[in-house]
């Protein structure tokens, strides 16, 4: 058996990201052959993925990536098993790498994403990139959902990574800080839709029904003429839209104007947004 040097162990660690002890074990098994040692580590990572695959992933992180030049961006939710792993720098970097992958390579599903060559190292697939982290952390890791947008984009990720937003606007140019502020507003206020026309018709009908029932239940409205009741109904619905539609919400950093007025003053029009919160059953 050839002598395993500390330099070889360090080189393998740099190449794979695995712990020093595991790198030394792999080199010993490979009789010092670096490529065989890499394959041994990769097989070990695959075994770890299989063993952890059925375990619940209740923790995780939201990550965003935007390429301003190409005007593409993505938001992803990556899940793991425990809060300490979700906060680990290696997991944070993985989530960011996956957001970049979705933005630049436009995978439509998590399965399609897994099979793609990894943008940071095309010799590996995305699945192999994730398997490396699973081998290190010994936890199940999976991409829960992802969304890619094109155009003028802004993003915001909450400091703990549990909430993230990607917004898209229309216009000739956009201040990145303003788009970040709008994204932060979406994270804080969780609007139902970007614009009034984006609200589902059945949802508007339901809210109208509720407002009418409230009017009918108030004895003071019995003697009021229909046109007055109609105005009151319109006011209730306007209030509901202001609470739930992004462009009609008072802006969190200056409630003297709405988000729509903020954007309009900069020559911008709201397009759409994506808001993810770790653990949600479905995207909003």
ROGUTI-980998 format. One record per residue (C-alpha): residue number from 1; residue in one letter; x, y, z. Coordinates in nm, 4 decimals, decimal comma. Layout:
i aa u v w
NUM a X Y Z
...
END
This chain:
i aa u v w
1 x 0,0000 0,0000 0,0000
2 x 0,1345 0,3421 -0,0966
3 x 0,1988 0,6051 0,1675
4 x -0,0908 0,8504 0,2032
5 x 0,0476 1,2005 0,2484
6 x -0,1238 1,4858 0,4297
7 x -0,1002 1,6873 0,1075
8 x -0,3002 1,4228 -0,0812
9 x -0,5632 1,4151 0,1913
10 x -0,5915 1,7932 0,1787
11 x -0,6119 1,7886 -0,2019
12 x -0,8962 1,5341 -0,1921
13 x -1,0722 1,7392 0,0730
14 x -1,0509 2,0496 -0,1460
15 x -1,1851 1,8536 -0,4433
16 x -1,4774 1,6890 -0,2632
17 x -1,5546 1,8999 0,0440
18 x -1,5554 1,5886 0,2622
19 x -1,4072 1,5580 0,6117
20 x -1,0336 1,4901 0,6392
21 x -1,0870 1,1483 0,8000
22 x -1,3216 1,0336 0,5215
23 x -1,0765 1,1577 0,2593
24 x -0,7933 0,9624 0,4195
25 x -1,0117 0,6490 0,4404
26 x -1,1022 0,6807 0,0723
27 x -0,7377 0,7241 -0,0297
28 x -0,6383 0,4193 0,1737
29 x -0,9085 0,2106 0,0053
30 x -0,7995 0,3436 -0,3349
31 x -0,4329 0,2699 -0,2583
32 x -0,3528 0,6372 -0,3133
33 x -0,5274 0,6687 -0,6492
34 x -0,6951 1,0126 -0,6400
35 x -0,9624 0,9390 -0,9031
36 x -1,0588 0,6094 -0,7390
37 x -1,0802 0,7867 -0,4041
38 x -1,3167 1,0449 -0,5533
39 x -1,5388 0,7638 -0,6843
40 x -1,5366 0,5962 -0,3426
41 x -1,6513 0,9210 -0,1802
42 x -1,9212 0,9714 -0,4442
43 x -2,0510 0,6189 -0,3903
44 x -2,0585 0,6875 -0,0181
45 x -2,2577 1,0042 -0,0834
46 x -2,5070 0,8102 -0,2962
47 x -2,5509 0,5588 -0,0155
48 x -2,6154 0,8449 0,2272
49 x -2,8790 0,9892 -0,0083
50 x -3,0578 0,6539 -0,0280
51 x -3,0519 0,6046 0,3493
52 x -3,1868 0,9536 0,4202
53 x -3,4390 0,9779 0,1346
54 x -3,7461 0,8795 0,3355
55 x -3,6867 1,1102 0,6283
56 x -3,9012 1,4189 0,6834
57 x -3,7622 1,7560 0,5759
58 x -3,9379 2,0151 0,7905
59 x -3,6586 2,2749 0,7929
60 x -3,4858 2,4531 0,5091
61 x -3,3995 2,7772 0,3393
62 x -3,5190 3,0072 0,0618
63 x -3,2567 3,1351 -0,1815
64 x -3,2634 3,3765 -0,4747
65 x -3,0336 3,4485 -0,7650
66 x -3,0570 3,7252 -1,0263
67 x -2,8439 3,7830 -1,3345
68 x -2,9128 4,1515 -1,4149
69 x -2,7374 4,1381 -1,7526
70 x -2,9405 3,8408 -1,8757
71 x -3,2501 3,9611 -1,6871
72 x -3,3220 3,6188 -1,5409
73 x -3,3669 3,5119 -1,1831
74 x -3,4986 3,2319 -0,9669
75 x -3,6341 3,1586 -0,6213
76 x -3,5947 2,8128 -0,4667
77 x -3,6940 2,6393 -0,1459
78 x -3,4445 2,3766 -0,0328
79 x -3,5463 2,1515 0,2547
80 x -3,3457 1,9612 0,5158
81 x -3,4194 1,7875 0,8441
82 x -3,2870 2,0182 1,1154
83 x -3,2495 2,3878 1,1907
84 x -2,8718 2,3679 1,2511
85 x -2,8170 2,2270 0,9007
86 x -3,0475 2,4911 0,7502
87 x -2,8210 2,7571 0,9031
88 x -2,4948 2,5872 0,8072
89 x -2,2824 2,7834 0,5597
90 x -2,2508 2,4827 0,3300
91 x -2,6284 2,4449 0,3100
92 x -2,6728 2,8188 0,2530
93 x -2,4221 2,8019 -0,0321
94 x -2,5990 2,4985 -0,1811
95 x -2,9327 2,6823 -0,1811
96 x -2,7740 2,9796 -0,3584
97 x -2,6069 2,7485 -0,6109
98 x -2,9402 2,5836 -0,6862
99 x -3,1138 2,9195 -0,7353
100 x -2,8402 3,0105 -0,9848
101 x -2,8849 2,6751 -1,1569
102 x -3,2604 2,7275 -1,2010
103 x -3,2111 3,0849 -1,3239
104 x -2,9456 3,0023 -1,5820
105 x -3,0532 2,6542 -1,6954
106 x -3,4327 2,6842 -1,6705
107 x -3,5215 2,3439 -1,5270
108 x -3,8993 2,3017 -1,5153
109 x -3,9187 2,0388 -1,2399
110 x -3,6981 1,9217 -0,9509
111 x -3,6389 1,5917 -1,1341
112 x -3,5203 1,7781 -1,4437
113 x -3,3012 1,9939 -1,2227
114 x -3,1342 1,6908 -1,0627
115 x -3,0254 1,5534 -1,4007
116 x -2,8674 1,8753 -1,5276
117 x -2,4899 1,9326 -1,5324
118 x -2,4098 2,1552 -1,2352
119 x -2,3278 2,5122 -1,3450
120 x -2,0399 2,5361 -1,0993
121 x -1,8815 2,2132 -1,2229
122 x -2,0308 2,0591 -1,5408
123 x -1,8467 1,7324 -1,4737
124 x -2,1036 1,6664 -1,1998
125 x -2,4808 1,6652 -1,2041
126 x -2,6913 1,8718 -0,9646
127 x -2,7868 1,5463 -0,7931
128 x -2,4197 1,4757 -0,7272
129 x -2,3695 1,8288 -0,5941
130 x -2,6549 1,7725 -0,3466
131 x -2,5264 1,4243 -0,2614
132 x -2,1964 1,5745 -0,1494
133 x -2,3767 1,7810 0,1130
134 x -2,5882 1,4835 0,2184
135 x -2,2679 1,2849 0,2629
136 x -2,1300 1,5573 0,4871
137 x -2,4423 1,6391 0,6877
138 x -2,6107 1,2983 0,6861
139 x -2,9509 1,4589 0,6403
140 x -3,2127 1,4338 0,3691
141 x -3,1872 1,7366 0,1379
142 x -3,4316 1,8121 -0,1420
143 x -3,5566 2,0936 -0,3618
144 x -3,9178 2,1488 -0,2570
145 x -4,0115 2,4070 -0,5228
146 x -3,8635 2,6628 -0,7561
147 x -3,9680 2,9472 -0,9838
148 x -3,7820 3,1269 -1,2611
149 x -3,8730 3,4791 -1,3795
150 x -3,7404 3,6998 -1,6577
151 x -3,7305 4,0770 -1,6928
152 x -3,6370 4,3505 -1,4482
153 x -3,6086 4,1700 -1,1167
154 x -3,5528 4,2327 -0,7495
155 x -3,5309 3,9991 -0,4529
156 x -3,5265 3,9839 -0,0755
157 x -3,4359 3,6991 0,1580
158 x -3,5206 3,7329 0,5275
159 x -3,2139 3,7188 0,7511
160 x -3,2911 3,3644 0,8690
161 x -3,3683 3,2372 0,5189
162 x -3,7227 3,1275 0,6042
163 x -3,8961 3,3746 0,3700
164 x -3,7890 3,4887 0,0260
165 x -3,9369 3,7003 -0,2525
166 x -3,8659 3,7585 -0,6199
167 x -4,0442 4,0473 -0,7973
168 x -4,0677 4,1354 -1,1646
169 x -4,1562 4,4823 -1,2952
170 x -4,1987 4,6440 -1,6352
171 x -4,0100 4,9584 -1,7354
172 x -3,7043 5,0965 -1,9078
173 x -3,4866 5,0869 -1,5966
174 x -3,5282 5,0108 -1,2290
175 x -3,3398 5,1028 -0,9134
176 x -3,2195 4,7755 -0,7535
177 x -3,2726 4,9170 -0,4028
178 x -3,6341 5,0067 -0,4816
179 x -3,6998 4,6564 -0,6112
180 x -3,5407 4,5120 -0,2987
181 x -3,7655 4,7348 -0,0866
182 x -4,0748 4,6179 -0,2759
183 x -3,9603 4,2582 -0,2302
184 x -3,9165 4,3205 0,1419
185 x -4,2691 4,4654 0,1505
186 x -4,4034 4,1459 -0,0088
187 x -4,2155 3,9373 0,2488
188 x -4,3659 4,1388 0,5355
189 x -4,7227 4,1861 0,4095
190 x -4,7755 3,8642 0,2124
191 x -5,0204 4,0040 -0,0441
192 x -5,2650 3,7679 -0,2108
193 x -5,1925 3,8981 -0,5623
194 x -4,9785 4,1553 -0,7420
195 x -5,2675 4,3396 -0,9085
196 x -5,6450 4,3476 -0,8717
197 x -5,6908 4,1647 -1,2026
198 x -5,4735 3,8804 -1,0718
199 x -5,7204 3,7929 -0,7962
200 x -5,9278 3,4870 -0,8863
201 x -6,2878 3,5697 -0,9807
202 x -6,4285 3,3212 -0,7302
203 x -6,2279 3,4874 -0,4511
204 x -6,3706 3,8310 -0,5405
205 x -6,7208 3,6810 -0,5556
206 x -6,6744 3,5256 -0,2113
207 x -6,5530 3,8521 -0,0580
208 x -6,8465 4,0355 -0,2199
209 x -7,0841 3,7813 -0,0678
210 x -6,9289 3,8305 0,2755
211 x -6,9511 4,2100 0,2481
212 x -7,3177 4,1921 0,1436
213 x -7,3947 3,9644 0,4363
214 x -7,2334 4,2156 0,6726
215 x -7,4469 4,4941 0,5272
216 x -7,7651 4,2879 0,5625
217 x -7,6816 4,2017 0,9222
218 x -7,6489 4,5665 1,0292
219 x -7,9923 4,7064 1,1377
220 x -7,8766 5,0611 1,0543
221 x -7,8735 4,9710 0,6847
222 x -8,2420 4,8696 0,6660
223 x -8,3648 5,2157 0,5727
224 x -8,0785 5,3145 0,3428
225 x -8,1473 5,3391 -0,0336
226 x -7,9884 5,0838 -0,2714
227 x -7,7439 5,3345 -0,4189
228 x -7,6029 5,4147 -0,0747
229 x -7,5701 5,0451 0,0099
230 x -7,3888 4,9961 -0,3197
231 x -7,1396 5,2685 -0,2269
232 x -7,0835 5,1089 0,1121
233 x -7,0270 4,7740 -0,0558
234 x -6,7745 4,9295 -0,2952
235 x -6,5924 5,0816 0,0024
236 x -6,5692 4,7458 0,1798
237 x -6,4287 4,5799 -0,1294
238 x -6,1819 4,8653 -0,1821
239 x -6,0581 4,8155 0,1738
240 x -6,0226 4,4420 0,1139
241 x -5,8218 4,4999 -0,2053
242 x -5,5985 4,7493 -0,0224
243 x -5,5260 4,4808 0,2368
244 x -5,4602 4,1995 -0,0104
245 x -5,3386 4,3371 -0,3465
246 x -4,9736 4,4432 -0,3615
247 x -5,0042 4,7580 -0,5743
248 x -5,2896 4,8851 -0,3540
249 x -5,1185 4,8210 -0,0195
250 x -4,9609 5,1161 0,1652
251 x -4,5851 5,0837 0,1219
252 x -4,4212 4,9615 0,4440
253 x -4,1422 5,2216 0,4351
254 x -4,3746 5,5135 0,3516
255 x -4,7444 5,4549 0,4119
256 x -4,8382 5,7887 0,2518
257 x -4,8195 5,6113 -0,0842
258 x -4,9140 5,2699 -0,2173
259 x -4,6695 5,0271 -0,3715
260 x -4,8310 5,1016 -0,7077
261 x -4,7732 5,4747 -0,6618
262 x -4,4119 5,4109 -0,5591
263 x -4,3470 5,2114 -0,8740
264 x -4,5438 5,4486 -1,0959
265 x -4,3385 5,7429 -0,9747
266 x -4,0285 5,5612 -1,1001
267 x -4,1846 5,4833 -1,4376
268 x -4,2438 5,1207 -1,3466
269 x -4,5428 4,8873 -1,3582
270 x -4,5843 4,5817 -1,1377
271 x -4,5611 4,2511 -1,3194
272 x -4,5650 3,9614 -1,0762
273 x -4,4031 3,8265 -0,7650
274 x -4,3165 3,4940 -0,6061
275 x -4,3137 3,4592 -0,2277
276 x -4,1938 3,1416 -0,0576
277 x -4,1966 3,0541 0,3099
278 x -4,0213 2,7408 0,4302
279 x -4,2700 2,4661 0,5055
280 x -4,5647 2,5924 0,3046
281 x -4,7656 2,3158 0,1422
282 x -4,8020 2,5123 -0,1812
283 x -4,6547 2,8350 -0,3201
284 x -4,8577 3,1504 -0,2800
END
